[in-house]
Amino acid sequence: MSVIETLTEKARVHLGVAGNDALLTLTVETTLDKVLADIHQRNLPRELYNTTAEMIGDAYRMAKTANGENAGKIVGSISSVTDNGQSVSYRENPYATAVAKACETVLKDYDRMLSRFRKAGW
């Protein structure tokens, strides 16, 4: 089982979420990326699996609250389309922005715990 699959399953249990959930998937991937960048490691140490799953749960709840009824839905991503000129314009997705902000907030909350896993460089 991959790290993402393991974290997703642990977060599902932590949150009581069943089935596919786009918000959970995005939160797992975003949180994992941010944790790895913060600790300057390419792979997540096993000792951080449960902590990262807790972080995912916290970020998920924060993002779900921020998005309300739109949580789990991709809304407002295309702002304009032209046919003959073949131009498509995208606007920032509020759903992805809420997840990113929630993950950053949670990362700050767990900073002291993550500090012992930080490496000076890659």
Buried (B, 14 or more C-beta within 10 A) or exposed (E): EEBEEBBBEBBBEBBEBEEEBEBBBBBBBBBBEBBBEBBEBEEBEEEBBEBBBBBBBBBBBBBBEBBEEBBBEEEEEEEEEEEEEEEEEEEEBBBBEBBBBBBEEBBEEBEEEBEEBEEEEE
